[in-house]
């Protein structure tokens, strides 16, 4: 199941693949908690493509072995929630409640069309799966939709909203035992996602059209006046609402590019618009985490201190502190953490061995759509520097080791050049840990002295990357 663009995903999520790994066994670590009950999924997979099947609940992933096409996943839930089922490189969203006992059938060759649930608690999940198929067609139309005129775009997203509302009504009528809270939440989600789409229109337009967005007028965001930005219940329980609030606040900020200005603007607008301490904490935790991971941290300490002064979430404060400590090590001019991985010939190649050259590193995976969209641009960039021995292009795949053949086949089929390496532990590889990589594709620039030039370098498709590499090549330092 691919990431749906038109289903109102935020820009950063559509253009990168995120890591959410924190794996536990599905049959061990079933600790008993107050009000928690065991959920059981008994699965049958025709033509399995992996030795495991998994469910991600929040930050935790429960995994089970697939034997003879069968698996059983058991885990604890303390409240109804959406979870993510994965097999191989495909995934689907399910809705489960404590004590649900469901069957799951699947043929990976047609993952989206064949993933189905049966038994107690299956109706809501099957609705979500049907909803995905309903909206999948808009993924391929993304560029066409987001480059429409403001009037035509508004009409299009209105039509998509109406189509989703009609689908929910029809499905509800045919399945009258669905959870009332789920239905209420889903109705709200459709509206929130519609609003998010309208908010994201200017930035998506500029990305696809490669020009400034049309003038939308001073009252463009008037539709947001009917949406409460301080709804703590929806912020905690409705992911579409949480994304909407973040997108809207981001759209109201000033300051672009790298530097502390965008962060300062976000803190200012959050303090102005958000009265709920819970929502404020969640928004600024997300903002700080992202900013620290992708930008130079000069000037960030002030905002880190402000966050720590009001946040009561000790776990989030600890996470921010860890990210900040790593970011200090990854500042421009600091020694780049070394990594050593195997190339397509089975030889071990280290970053240190390339000292004396400027190195452009691409961290990617064969299953990552945004990564693969960069390949033609990367090949073109490599060709432009084909005769320049001062620049090395290194691509590091974080595919699982069991998918080594898939990686080798893609390297061959797409005629990938440069130095092709495969990391040893997927998301848990040292390159991900040392460079705080939680989303791919991620590009790094290392100078000829082995020091960090940019821990979040422009992508090959970005304007200016050629000029940056030329400037590094001409530098005497």
N, C-alpha and C positions, 0 to 999 in steps of 0.2 A: 504494500500500500504506500503510495507516494505521498509526499507533503503536498497538500492542496494549497495553491496560491490564493485562488479566489475565495476560499473559505476563511478569508480575513486573517490570515496569519500575519504577525508583525514582520516588517521588512527584514530584520536581523535573522529571524527564524527561517524565512523562506530561502534566503541566500546563504545559509550555512546549515550543517548537520550537527545537532547538539549531542553531547555526551550526558547520559543520565544513569551511568552504571554504578551500582552498589549492590552486589549480588550476594544472595544467601541461598542455601538449599531449601527446596520447597518441603522437604520432609524432616529437616532438622530445624532447630531454632523456632519451633512453634510455641513461643512463650504464651502463657495464659494471662490475659489482662481483663480488667473489669469491663463488662459489656462487649467483649470481643467474641466472635464466633468464627469457626473455621469455614472457609469457602473451599469447595472442591470442584476442580475441572478435570473431567475424564476425556482425553482427546484421542482422536484417530486421524492420522495424517497419511494420506495416499501419496506415495513418492516423496518421502521426506528428504530435505536437502541439507539437514543439519542433525547433529546428534542430540540436540537439546531443544526444548521449548521453554519460554519464560513469560512471566507476568511482571510488569513494573507497576508498583504501587507507591506513588510519591517518589522518593529517592531510592527505594529498595526494590531490588529485582529478585524474584523467586524463580528458580530454575529447576527443571526436571529433565531426566534422560528420556530420549525417545528410543524405544526398543520395539522392533517389529512393527513400527508405525503407531505404537501406542505410548501414551504418557499419562501421568496423573500429577496434577499440581494441587497442593494444599497449602493454604496460608491463612493468616488471621486478618480479619477486618473488624474495625470497631464502629464503622459507619458506612452507609452507601457511598460509593464514589466511582468515578471513571478510572479505568486502569488500561494499560497497554499490553496486548499480547504480541509476542514476537516469535518468529521461527525463521531461521536463516537471516536474510537481510530485509524481510518484509514484516510489517506490523499492522495491527488494527486496534481501534479503540473499543473497549467493552465497558458496560456498566454492571457493577456487581454490588450485592448487599450481603451483610453478615449472614452466614449459614446457607447461602446459595449452593446448590448442587447441580451443576450443569454439564452437559456433554458438548464437545466441540469437534467439528469435522472440517477438514481442510485438504485441498490439493494445491501445493505451492505453485504448480504450473499456471493456475488461475486463482491466485491468492484472494484477490478482492471479491471475485464472483462466487467462490466456494466456501469462504469462511462463514460458518453458521453455528449457532448455539441451539441447544434443546434442553428441555427439563425446567426445573424450578428456577426462575430468575432469568430466563432467556429473552423475553420480549423486548426489554429496553436495549439490550446489546444488539439484537437483530435490527432494531430501528436505527441505531447509530451506524451500523454497517450499511444499511439501505440508504441512509442519508449520504454517506460517503460516495456511494455509486451514483446517486442523484447529482451530486455536485462535481464529480470527477471531470466531467466534460469541460468545465470552466478553466481547469488547469491549463489546457492547451491553448485557451483563448486569452490568456493573461495579458500578453502584449497588446492584443487587439482591444481588449476591454479598457485597460488603463491608459491607452492613448486616445480614447474617445474625447470629444468635447465635453465640458462640464455638464451640459444639459443631457447629452446622450448617455454619459456615464451614470448620472443620477437615475435616469430611467432604467438603465440596465440593472443596477444594484437593487432598485425597487422591485423589479421583476423577479430577481433571484430571491429576494426576501419573501415575496408573495408565493413563489414556487415552494419554498421550504415550509412556509406556514401551511399551505394546502397539503403538502406531504404529511406533515405532523398530524393534521386534523384527520386525514384519511386513515392513517395508520392507527391512530387512537381509537377511531370508530370500529376498526376491525379487531382491535386487541383491548378489550375493556378492563383488563386486570393490571394495567400498568401503574407503576408507583406515581401517586399524585404529586409528590415533591419533584420527582424527575420531570414530569410533564410541565410543571410550573417553571422549573429551571430551564428546560429546553425552549419554552416559548420566549423566555427572557434572553436566552443565548442567541436566538435568531435575530432579535432586535439589536442586541449588543454587537453582534458580528456585522450587521448592516451598518451600524454607526462607525465601527472600526474601519470598515472598507472606505467609507466616505472620508474619514480622517487621513487614511493612508494614500488617498488619491494623488495629492500633489507630489509626494516623494516617489511613488511608483511611476507617475507620469514622467518625471524627470529622468528616472533610471532608464525607462524604455525608449522614450522619445529623444533622449540625449539633448534636451533643451529645457529652458525654464518653463515651469508649469503655468497654465493660463491664469489670468487674474480672476480670483474667485469671489471677490467682493468682501466688504467688511462683515456681512452677516452670514458668511458661509457656514460658520460653526454654530449657528442659532439652534440647530437640532439638538445640540448638547445641553441646552437649557432645561430640557425635560428629563435629563438623566442625572441622578444624584451621585456625586463623586465621592460621597462618604458613606456608602452602603456597605457596612462591615460584613453583613451576612453574605451578600453576593461576592464580595472581594475574596472571602474565604472559600466559598463553595462553587463559584461559577468562574471558570477560567476565562471565558469570553469577556466577562465584566472586568476582570483583572487586567487583561490585555488592552481593553478599551481605555481604561483609566490611564494606563501607562502611555498608550499611543497619543491620547489627547494631551496629557501634560507635556509630552515630548514635542508635540506640534506647537505648543505655546512658548517654548523656550527660544532664546536667542543665542547666537554664537555657533559657529560651525568649525569643522576641522579639528586638529589636535591642539591640546592646550587645555587649561583648566576652565576657560570661559563657558563651555557647554555645561560642565558640572555645576558651576556657580549659578548659572541660569536655571538649571533644573531644581536645585535646592531652593532658590527664590520662589519659583512658581509653585512648588509643592507646599512650602510654608504658607503661601498666600491662598491656595485653593483647597488644601486638605486639612480638615479639622480633626479627623479620626487619627489617633496615634497609631492604631493598628495598621491602617492603610498607609500612613506616612512612613512607618517603619518598613513595610513591605516594599513600597516603591523605591525608597532611598537605599535599601539594602540591594535591590536589583540594580539600581543605577550605579552605586558605588562599585559593586562587584564587576559589572561590565566595564566601567571606565578604567578601573585599576588593571583589569586584565588586558586591555587593548591600548592603553595610552601611557605616556610618560607620567610619572607620579609627582613631578615637581609641583608644589602648591596644593597637593591633595590632602596633606595632613590636617589642615584647617577644617575641611569638610568631614574627614574621618572622626575628628574630635567632636564635631557637632552631632554626628550620627550617634556616637557612643554616649553622648550626654543625655539623649532622650530615649534611646532604645533599651527595652527591658528584655530583649531576646539574646540571652547569653550565647546560644549556639551560633546565631548569625554574627554576633560581634567577634566570636572566635574565628569564624570563617573569613570575615573581612580582614582580621589581623593577619591571618596566614597568607591571604592573597597579597596584602600590602608588603609583607616581608619578602615574598617571592619577587614582587614588582621592583623592589629596591635593588635586588640582585640583577634584574633584567633591564636596568636603565641603560640608555645609550652610552657606549664607551666602556661598559663593564665586560669582563671576559665571558664569552658565550659558553654555556654549558655544553660539554662534549657529548656526543652520542656515537655509537658504533653499531652498524647493522649490516645485514647480508644483502649483497646485490644479486642480480638475476643469474650470475654465474656461480653463486655460492661463496663468493669472496667477501670478507669482512672489510667494510670501509668506514672510517671515522671522520667526523668533522675536523678534528685536529690535523688529519693528513692533508687537508685542503688549505692549510694556513699558507698565506702568500697570495691567495686568490680571494676576490670578493665572491661570496656564496649566496645564492638566492634559493631558499629552501621552500618547497611546497609540501605541506602535510595534508594528506588526502586519503581517500579509500575508494575502492571500486564501487561500493554501494551508495556513495554520496553523489546525488544529482548535481548540486551546485559545484562540486569538485570537477565533475566530468564536463560541465559547461565551460570551465576555465581551460580545458586541455587545448582546444584550437588556438586560443590566445597565447598560451604558454609555448606551444610549438612555434608560433610565429615569432615570439620574443626570442626564443633560443636561436632561431634561424638568423635573426638580425645580429646576433653576437657569435655566430658560428665560428668565425676565424679569430675570436678574441680569447686568448689563453689566460687572461687575467680574471675571467668570470666563470664560475662553476654553477651549473644548475643541478640541484639535488631534489629529487622527489622521494618522500618517505611515506609509504603506505602504512596505515594503522589497521589494515584488515586483520582478522583473526588468522592465526597460523594455519588453521584447518582450511582456510580459503586461499592458501598460497598459489594453487593452480589457477584460480580465478584471476589473481593478481598477475601472474606470469602471462596468462592468455590475453589480458587487456593490454599489458605492455607491448605484446607482440602485435595484436590486432590493430591497435591505435598507433603503432610505430612510435612509441614514446622514446625520446632520446634523453640526453643528460644522464646523470647518475641515478639509477633507479634502485631504491632500497626498501626493505620491508622490516618494520619494527617488530619486536619480539612479543609484546604483550598488549597489543591493541591500544585501547584507551589508557591502560595502566603502564604503557611503555615510558621509559625515562624522558623521551622528548616531550610527551604530553605533560608529565609531572613537572619537569624542570622549566618548561616554558609556559606553564599554566594554560594549556590548550584544552578547552572544553567545547570547542566548535570547529568544524572544518568546512571548507578549506581554510588553512591558515598559512600565511607566508611570512618568512623570516628573512632578514638581510643581515649577513655577518660580514664585517670588513676583512681586508687582507691580513690584519693583525690578529684575527681571531676574536674580535670584540663585537658586541651587539651594535648594529647600526639602526635597526628597527625591528622590534619584537612583533609588530603587526604591520608588515609591509604591504603596500598596495598590491592588489591582485593583477595578474597579467592583463586583464580586460580593462584595468583602470587607466585613466589618462596620467601621463607623467612618469610611469615606471621606467620607460626606456631612458628618459632624461636623468632619472635618479641613478640608474646603473652606469650611464656614461660619466656622470659627475663623480661617482665613486671610483671609476676607472682612472679618471684624470687626477684624482687626489693623490698627493704625495704622502699622506699620512696613513 
